[in-house]
Amino acid sequence: MSIEERLAEARLVPVIALPRAEDAVPLCEALGAGGLRCAEMTFRTAAGREGLKLAVERFPDFLVGAGTVTTPEEAKQAADAGARFAVAPGTNPHVIETALAAGLPFSPGVCTPSDIEAALACGVTLLKFFPAEAAGGVKFLKAIAAPYKHRGVRFVPTGGINEKNAAAYLAMKEVVAVGGSWIVASELLEARDWKEVERRTAIAMAALKA
């Protein structure tokens, strides 16, 4: 399947800011036990790159992506670490070009029609809508998505997504999946509370399927 198809199957992309690289393995085990085999390891922490590599090596069937990829060098690092996809908060043509040249599916962040057109000019149509809630939520996304339906543009909203509003985004056919951190909250990562991660994941997946 394509990355878009696999994201659509997952429906939820947990956004993970790892405090320790070695936690990537038990974290993915907890996500998998809860019914989700997808994860985004952000490059916001020093542990992100190594954690991503460990997760890819241990769980080859997981859809593990790199997040907050904001420079061409980070795009290369993500590809070298084995990331299946990468995302960014904004649209930088140089980063997109580097990622695509490395064979790494890339979803730049967009928040306006101009952002969408800049991404389209770079040849990408699967986009991260960020910051989703702060920008205006579902109502705003519907408004900016409408003029580009014929271009095949689809979105992964991220930013302020939680168990209360995820379903509203997923009800849009232009939305492939949603990104969020509530099932992998920072306090759970710090405490290494994998049982709670598993519990939250199972609840979220049951709710999204319903």
C-alpha positions, 0 to 999 in steps of 0.5 A, spaced: 500 500 500 502 507 499 503 511 505 497 515 504 493 508 504 497 506 510 495 512 514 488 512 512 488 505 515 491 507 521 487 513 522 491 516 528 498 518 528 501 519 535 506 525 535 511 522 539 517 527 542 521 522 545 525 523 552 530 517 551 531 513 544 531 506 548 524 508 550 522 507 542 521 500 543 517 499 549 513 505 546 511 501 540 510 495 543 504 499 547 501 502 541 501 495 538 498 492 544 493 497 543 491 496 536 495 501 532 501 500 528 503 507 526 508 512 530 511 519 528 517 520 532 519 528 532 526 531 531 524 536 536 528 532 541 535 529 540 532 522 542 528 522 536 532 520 530 535 514 534 529 512 537 526 512 530 532 508 527 530 503 533 523 502 532 524 501 524 529 496 526 525 492 531 518 493 528 519 493 520 511 492 519 510 499 523 509 505 519 514 509 523 515 516 520 519 522 522 516 529 525 518 536 525 523 535 519 525 542 517 531 542 514 534 538 508 539 535 513 534 532 517 530 530 511 536 526 509 537 523 516 530 521 516 531 517 510 537 514 512 534 512 519 529 508 515 523 513 516 517 511 512 514 518 511 516 525 514 512 531 516 514 538 517 510 544 520 511 548 514 512 548 507 520 549 505 521 547 497 528 545 499 526 540 504 521 537 500 526 536 494 531 533 498 526 528 501 523 526 495 530 525 492 531 520 497 525 517 496 522 519 502 514 521 502 513 528 505 508 532 507 509 539 509 505 543 513 500 548 510 495 553 513 493 557 508 491 556 500 498 559 498 501 554 502 497 549 499 499 551 492 506 552 494 506 544 496 502 543 489 508 546 486 513 541 489 509 535 487 506 533 493 498 532 495 498 529 502 499 535 507 499 536 514 494 541 516 497 545 522 496 548 527 489 545 526 485 547 532 488 554 532 487 555 525 480 555 525 479 547 526 474 543 521 470 549 519 476 552 516 479 546 513 473 545 509 473 552 507 481 552 504 480 544 502 474 546 497 478 549 491 483 544 491 478 537 491 480 536 483 487 536 485 487 530 489 489 534 495 488 530 502 490 532 509 493 530 516 490 535 521 495 536 527 495 541 533 490 541 538 487 534 536 484 530 541 479 524 543 473 529 543 475 532 536 478 527 532 472 524 529 469 531 526 476 531 522 476 524 520 468 525 518 471 529 512 473 525 506 479 530 505 482 527 511 486 521 511 488 521 518 489 525 524 495 527 528 495 527 536 499 527 542 494 525 547 495 518 547 503 519 548 502 525 553 509 527 555 508 525 562 506 518 560 513 518 556 517 521 562 514 516 567 514 510 562 507 508 563 506 504 557 500 500 560 497 507 560 499 508 553 496 502 551 490 503 555 489 510 551 491 507 544 485 502 545 480 507 547 482 511 541 482 506 536 475 503 538 472 510 538 475 512 531 472 505 528 466 507 531 
